[in-house]
Amino acid sequence: MASPRLPPLTSLRAFEAVARRSSFKAAAEELFVTPTAISHQIRQLEAHLGLRVLERTPRAVRLTAEGSVLYEATASGFAEIARAVAQLRLRQAPAILTLTATTAFLSHWMVPRLTELRRLLPDIDLRLHASDAIVELRSGGVGAAIRYGKGPFAGVATIPLRDDVFGPVCSPGLGLTKLEDLRQATLIHIDGRQVPAPAPDWPRWCAEAGLLDVDTQAGVRFPDSAVAVQAAVAGHGVAIVSLVLVADALAAGLLVAPFAPVLRGGTYYFACAPDLESRPDIVAMRAWFLSVMSEPWRHSSAV
């Protein structure tokens, strides 16, 4: 048996909009046509069906009994089509992966390597989120993180990437080469550092180095390591910072690390929401971090 011939889709769309909005004018604005065009589509629909679907008065538009039956079907049908189209568009859109880390990690370590990571994950809409506070990881939100400290971290799947080390760095323009040079150098302090513990600060480092006649409270103070590194690059003094985070500045000759010893810090971890642990983009990102961050720090006084 042949299927009944359906009315034109444009006339059904116009009818559904008029019935839902109870207005020819509002329906016309929604569909970006004129009220006259809407009236033409309704007349075409009624001629095709051989019955009236709308009662029009100067003040209102009402559904007939037959129009109510047709509206229920068209409203449901167009809603299903809209949902299907949305799903198809979602499949075509790049997957969003948000990575959170501290401001210092993102600015000093992640940003210089961002092109490499994007090349690895070309189909991922990668977004970086900077926060020095721990951010909840969950599907549909921030999915992955670089956590720092001493694991394990509750509620997330983690894998250690590498241990951190801290040491004094400064601009090569200062010409500091001998441990004794620190007695006349300006010391840069970081007041906002909360991890690791004990703090990798000047009192601890000088005690380790056996340099006991240095005023470890003198110098200049900054609220975080990102600003302290900028000050060191600019030649304003010597800062004790993560040698992992400033590896690029050391390799480029913007900074030197002329003095031993180094202080052990925390550990960098790759973390993700537990239900995302096996998602392909998370697996690829985790493998990349493991590969890039796996080489341990080796102290060298020559840069």
GUDOZA-493266 format. One record per residue (C-alpha): residue number from 1; residue in three letters; chain; y, x, z. Coordinates in steps of 0.05 Angstrom, whole numbers. Example, Ala and Ser with C-alpha at 12.3 -4.5 7.8 and 13.67 -1.06 7.14 Angstrom:
GUDOZA-493266
   i  aa ch  north   east     up
   1 ala  A    -90    246    156
   2 ser  A    -21    273    143
//
This chain:
GUDOZA-493266
   i  aa ch  north   east     up
   1 met  A      0      0      0
   2 ala  A     67     28    -20
   3 ser  A    117     42     36
   4 pro  A    177     -4     38
   5 arg  A    238     26      6
   6 leu  A    287     49     60
   7 pro  A    362     38     57
   8 pro  A    404     98     37
   9 leu  A    409    148     94
  10 thr  A    485    150     90
  11 ser  A    489     75    103
  12 leu  A    441     80    162
  13 arg  A    483    137    191
  14 ala  A    547     97    183
  15 phe  A    514     36    215
  16 glu  A    488     76    275
  17 ala  A    557    106    287
  18 val  A    592     38    283
  19 ala  A    541      5    329
  20 arg  A    545     61    380
  21 arg  A    621     66    379
  22 ser  A    635     -9    369
  23 ser  A    689     11    320
  24 phe  A    695     24    246
  25 lys  A    754     71    258
  26 ala  A    718    112    312
  27 ala  A    656    117    268
  28 ala  A    699    141    210
  29 glu  A    731    195    252
  30 glu  A    663    219    277
  31 leu  A    634    223    207
  32 phe  A    698    251    176
  33 val  A    706    194    126
  34 thr  A    755    136    119
  35 pro  A    744     67    150
  36 thr  A    741     39     79
  37 ala  A    682     85     64
  38 ile  A    647     61    128
  39 ser  A    658    -12    107
  40 his  A    628      3     39
  41 gln  A    566     35     71
  42 ile  A    555    -25    116
  43 arg  A    561    -74     57
  44 gln  A    511    -31     19
  45 leu  A    463    -33     78
  46 glu  A    468   -108     86
  47 ala  A    459   -119     12
  48 his  A    396    -76     13
  49 leu  A    368   -113     73
  50 gly  A    391   -182     51
  51 leu  A    418   -198    120
  52 arg  A    477   -185    165
  53 val  A    473   -130    218
  54 leu  A    544   -133    245
  55 glu  A    592   -188    264
  56 arg  A    664   -167    251
  57 thr  A    725   -199    282
  58 pro  A    796   -173    285
  59 arg  A    784   -148    357
  60 ala  A    711   -129    361
  61 val  A    648   -107    325
  62 arg  A    583   -138    350
  63 leu  A    510   -129    331
  64 thr  A    472   -188    304
  65 ala  A    402   -199    330
  66 glu  A    375   -163    268
  67 gly  A    427   -109    278
  68 ser  A    403    -97    349
  69 val  A    332    -84    324
  70 leu  A    358    -36    271
  71 tyr  A    404      0    319
  72 glu  A    347     14    368
  73 ala  A    307     46    312
  74 thr  A    365     86    282
  75 ala  A    391    111    349
  76 ser  A    321    137    367
  77 gly  A    309    166    298
  78 phe  A    375    204    293
  79 ala  A    366    230    364
  80 glu  A    298    258    346
  81 ile  A    326    290    283
  82 ala  A    382    322    324
  83 arg  A    332    351    373
  84 ala  A    289    379    317
  85 val  A    349    411    283
  86 ala  A    370    442    349
  87 gln  A    301    472    359
  88 leu  A    301    501    289
  89 arg  A    369    532    300
  90 leu  A    346    561    366
  91 arg  A    287    594    332
  92 gln  A    335    627    282
  93 ala  A    385    650    334
  94 pro  A    373    720    363
  95 ala  A    341    721    432
  96 ile  A    391    736    488
  97 leu  A    373    792    536
  98 thr  A    421    808    592
  99 leu  A    415    874    628
 100 thr  A    451    885    694
 101 ala  A    467    951    727
 102 thr  A    522    984    767
 103 thr  A    589    998    735
 104 ala  A    577   1073    742
 105 phe  A    509   1070    708
 106 leu  A    534   1027    650
 107 ser  A    597   1068    638
 108 his  A    568   1138    646
 109 trp  A    496   1131    623
 110 met  A    484   1066    585
 111 val  A    545   1061    539
 112 pro  A    534   1129    506
 113 arg  A    463   1107    489
 114 leu  A    478   1035    470
 115 thr  A    473   1048    394
 116 glu  A    403   1077    404
 117 leu  A    380   1017    444
 118 arg  A    409    967    395
 119 arg  A    373   1003    339
 120 leu  A    308    995    377
 121 leu  A    321    920    389
 122 pro  A    358    897    326
 123 asp  A    338    824    334
 124 ile  A    361    818    406
 125 asp  A    429    794    428
 126 leu  A    437    848    482
 127 arg  A    488    834    536
 128 leu  A    508    882    591
 129 his  A    528    857    660
 130 ala  A    563    904    709
 131 ser  A    554    891    783
 132 asp  A    548    936    843
 133 ala  A    515    879    880
 134 ile  A    442    859    868
 135 val  A    438    803    816
 136 glu  A    382    752    816
 137 leu  A    336    762    756
 138 arg  A    307    700    723
 139 ser  A    286    671    657
 140 gly  A    345    640    622
 141 gly  A    395    683    660
 142 val  A    400    757    674
 143 gly  A    331    780    655
 144 ala  A    330    855    668
 145 ala  A    364    906    712
 146 ile  A    368    979    729
 147 arg  A    359    979    804
 148 tyr  A    376   1039    847
 149 gly  A    352   1058    916
 150 lys  A    285   1058    950
 151 gly  A    236   1006    926
 152 pro  A    200    960    925
 153 phe  A    249    904    910
 154 ala  A    227    834    929
 155 gly  A    220    781    876
 156 val  A    222    825    815
 157 ala  A    173    868    774
 158 thr  A    195    941    777
 159 ile  A    174   1008    751
 160 pro  A    206   1074    773
 161 leu  A    244   1112    720
 162 arg  A    266   1177    754
 163 asp  A    292   1206    818
 164 asp  A    366   1219    825
 165 val  A    400   1284    847
 166 phe  A    471   1298    868
 167 gly  A    512   1361    861
 168 pro  A    584   1386    855
 169 val  A    616   1381    786
 170 cys  A    684   1400    761
 171 ser  A    723   1415    698
 172 pro  A    707   1483    667
 173 gly  A    782   1493    664
 174 leu  A    783   1504    740
 175 gly  A    745   1569    731
 176 leu  A    701   1558    793
 177 thr  A    640   1603    791
 178 lys  A    626   1628    862
 179 leu  A    608   1588    923
 180 glu  A    668   1618    959
 181 asp  A    714   1587    907
 182 leu  A    704   1520    940
 183 arg  A    745   1543   1000
 184 gln  A    808   1538    957
 185 ala  A    786   1480    913
 186 thr  A    808   1407    921
 187 leu  A    749   1366    944
 188 ile  A    741   1296    914
 189 his  A    711   1244    961
 190 ile  A    680   1177    943
 191 asp  A    693   1125    997
 192 gly  A    659   1065    966
 193 arg  A    590   1094    958
 194 gln  A    537   1054    996
 195 val  A    472   1085    968
 196 pro  A    435   1129    975
 197 ala  A    428   1143   1049
 198 pro  A    442   1193   1078
 199 ala  A    505   1198   1036
 200 pro  A    510   1256    987
 201 asp  A    578   1276   1013
 202 trp  A    614   1342   1026
 203 pro  A    592   1350   1099
 204 arg  A    519   1343   1080
 205 trp  A    524   1387   1018
 206 cys  A    562   1443   1053
 207 ala  A    511   1443   1109
 208 glu  A    455   1450   1058
 209 ala  A    493   1506   1022
 210 gly  A    508   1543   1086
 211 leu  A    582   1539   1071
 212 leu  A    607   1524   1142
 213 asp  A    680   1545   1139
 214 val  A    704   1491   1090
 215 asp  A    746   1432   1113
 216 thr  A    700   1377   1087
 217 gln  A    750   1322   1104
 218 ala  A    808   1351   1063
 219 gly  A    821   1332    990
 220 val  A    831   1268    951
 221 arg  A    794   1202    958
 222 phe  A    772   1150    907
 223 pro  A    739   1082    916
 224 asp  A    680   1093    869
 225 ser  A    642   1145    830
 226 ala  A    667   1123    762
 227 val  A    739   1139    781
 228 ala  A    718   1203    816
 229 val  A    683   1228    753
 230 gln  A    745   1215    712
 231 ala  A    786   1254    763
 232 ala  A    737   1312    759
 233 val  A    739   1313    683
 234 ala  A    815   1314    687
 235 gly  A    813   1376    731
 236 his  A    836   1344    796
 237 gly  A    781   1375    838
 238 val  A    707   1379    851
 239 ala  A    664   1317    862
 240 ile  A    593   1307    886
 241 val  A    563   1258    838
 242 ser  A    497   1238    807
 243 leu  A    477   1292    758
 244 val  A    435   1240    721
 245 leu  A    497   1197    706
 246 val  A    541   1255    684
 247 ala  A    487   1289    641
 248 asp  A    525   1273    577
 249 ala  A    591   1301    605
 250 leu  A    554   1364    626
 251 ala  A    521   1371    558
 252 ala  A    588   1362    523
 253 gly  A    623   1414    566
 254 leu  A    670   1364    598
 255 leu  A    641   1382    665
 256 val  A    602   1440    695
 257 ala  A    555   1440    755
 258 pro  A    563   1512    777
 259 phe  A    537   1507    848
 260 ala  A    469   1498    881
 261 pro  A    437   1465    919
 262 val  A    428   1394    895
 263 leu  A    417   1335    942
 264 arg  A    362   1285    931
 265 gly  A    386   1214    920
 266 gly  A    352   1148    907
 267 thr  A    307   1127    850
 268 tyr  A    325   1090    787
 269 tyr  A    279   1030    772
 270 phe  A    272    984    713
 271 ala  A    266    913    739
 272 cys  A    256    846    707
 273 ala  A    240    774    727
 274 pro  A    165    769    740
 275 asp  A    153    717    686
 276 leu  A    187    762    634
 277 glu  A    145    824    647
 278 ser  A    103    817    584
 279 arg  A    158    790    537
 280 pro  A    162    836    476
 281 asp  A    236    853    483
 282 ile  A    228    869    557
 283 val  A    166    912    542
 284 ala  A    205    950    488
 285 met  A    266    960    532
 286 arg  A    224    984    591
 287 ala  A    187   1034    546
 288 trp  A    254   1060    520
 289 phe  A    282   1071    589
 290 leu  A    218   1106    611
 291 ser  A    221   1152    551
 292 val  A    295   1169    555
 293 met  A    299   1177    631
 294 ser  A    233   1212    643
 295 glu  A    257   1284    638
 296 pro  A    273   1312    708
 297 trp  A    339   1345    724
 298 arg  A    339   1421    721
 299 his  A    398   1455    754
 300 ser  A    437   1505    712
 301 ser  A    501   1540    727
 302 ala  A    515   1552    653
 303 val  A    539   1495    609
//
